[in-house]
Amino acid sequence: MDLKEFLSSSGIPFEDTAWTQPPGETYGVFLDNSDNRGADDKLFISEHTVTVEIYSEFVDNEAKAKIEKLFLDNAIAFSYFGRTWIDSERLYQTAWEFSITKKL
């Protein structure tokens, strides 16, 4: 799964990890951490934990709804971490996490 393409299909622009020049609108980043495991010196399973964050200058409930609809429409179980004001950036951060397990 191309995470950037998948998340951007919500209508919110996304980048992997960070933006060098964030757009002026609500935007997002994702962080993809993975663990690989198997047996007999072979890897069979790749487990990804994906953190999704959107940033906005105002409480953007429409963007939150778009992300959650994307997850629900694709049967992706997720955890919602809530919304936080980042004073140094003057932005709201809204965050989720989901997991994907892939057979290698």
Secondary structure, DSSP 8 states (H G I E B T S, - for coil): --HHHHHHTTTS-EEES--SS--SS-EEEEEEEEEEEEETTEEEEEEEEEEEEEEESS--HHHHHHHHHHHHHTT--EEEEEEEEETTTTEEEEEEEEEEEEE-
